Amino acid sequence: MNRVKPAIKRLKGMNPAAIVLTSYISAIGVGACLLLLPFSTKSGQISLVDALFTATSAVCVTGLTVVDTGRFFAGFGQGVILVLIQLGGLGIMTVSVAIFHLLGKSISFRHRMILQEGFTHTPREDIYHLLKAVILFTAVAEASGSLLLFFHWSREYPPLQALYTAVFHSVSAFCNAGFCLFDGSFMAYRSSVWLNLIICVLIVLGGIGFPVVYDIYQKVRHRERRLKLSLQTKTVLVTSAVLTAGGMVMFGVVEHHIALKDSSMTEWLLTALFQSVTCRTAGFNTVDMSALSNATLGLMIFLMFVGASPGSCGGGVKTTTLAILAGFTWSRMRRRIRVNMFKKSIPSATVYRSISLLLISIFLISVFLFLLLIFHQSRLPHTATAGHFLSFLFEVVSAFGTVGLSMGATAELNTVGKLLILMMMLVGRVGVLTFSYIIVGSEPRNGIEYTEEHVMIG
């Protein structure tokens, strides 16, 4: 009892970033312990590293796997994974605060700050109202997706199995997790218009960000011309549309004579759209990843690096960061100081944060890739590992963007490689800037200011 009080006191004294990280690590630890139970797997056993990896992938809604989810895990284990996906998708703190509110207990100011930073771009007093809206939207989206998917699978499976399959994949798709109960993900349903469109819609709804959905809902609800969409919403919608359409066109054109050479027009359109949507954060696939060209894999790495939008279930540097950096580059090319978007000026602090996020993300990916190559293939010459550099880069970016797409390298990793990918998934889900706040603190400091001197660049 004497040890519990100091621990609680230390927890209360943590900054919001440390609380978020602690909550995710705790959920991963509990999930791994449950997956280690004999009745979680069909064989009755799983290694500690594989259990930790699977729990991390589920909580971080990534979808990278070292064992086949449908064949390896029993019903209980799959249920644990599903709960972890839901917790990770909504956010551990969101669920915790919701439970405390239902029990009639108040939450601390730090918890309010965590929710506010995760779900809104401007300060709000009605944080509970926003929280209810997030949970209600999640429940409606997942329930609707489950019902529509049930109609699809009811023709193939008995009612209970069809319902379970529908619920699992609806939650996995909305939370952008990418966990699938089928061998080869959704490759067997490549020509199914119904399934492809439903999964795509769920992925978009989960990845576009709760602030955007709430903003659109308020606009539609009030039906007032004066109520304009926020800059956040406009930026997310335009950037997401450009990335999805551009990715679809480029994927379809590049793979027209390769992976899609024997496809009908319907399959061509569905596959190109599905892969453009899913490789942002979801991790499902309807095409054999090993059959794709290097150009397409490079395109996917870029889309995975960008990821979803702020306040969503996905990772990556986020669509708004890409838009702000594009606006910053365009303004500098025109020799203008301020970054303007949709007749609004972006604060300089936000621009600097975007640049920092980009540079830190590239640095982390480079470091983790370097370590992965050292610990996994340090004793092999380049000629003996041709093509492995691209596959490892693909896995690292997929983990960072919490996507889950894989070229097959994840299942072949050794223990150190799995732990590196595990850490990359955690960084991607919690957020690069959150980790930096834990290390250096979130309070800005002026530092020492010296006389200026110019340095040549470019």
Secondary structure, 3 states (H helix, E strand, C coil): CCCHHHHHHHHHCCCHHHHHHHHHHHHHHHHHHHHCCHHHECCCCCCHHHHHHHHHHHHCCCCCCCCCHHHHECHHHHHHHHHHHHHHHHCHHHHHHHHHHHCCCCCCHHHHHHHHHHHCCCCCCCHHHHHHHHHHHHHHHHHHHHHHHHHHHCCCCCHHHHHHHHHHHHHHHHCCCCCCCCCCCCHHHCCCHHHHHHHHHHHHHHHCCHHHHHHHHHHHHHCCCCCCCCHHHHHHHHHHHHHHHHHHHHHHHHCCCCCCCCCCHHHHHHHHHHHHHHHHHCCCCCCCHHHCCHHHHHHHHHHHHHCCCCCCCCCCCCHHHHHHHHHHHHHHHCCCCCEEECCEEECHHHHHHHHHHHHHHHHHHHHHHHHHHHHHHCCCCHHHHCCHHHHHHHHHHHHHCCCCCCCCCHHHCCHHHHHHHHHHHHHHHHCHHHHHHHHHCCCCCCCCCCCCCCCCCC
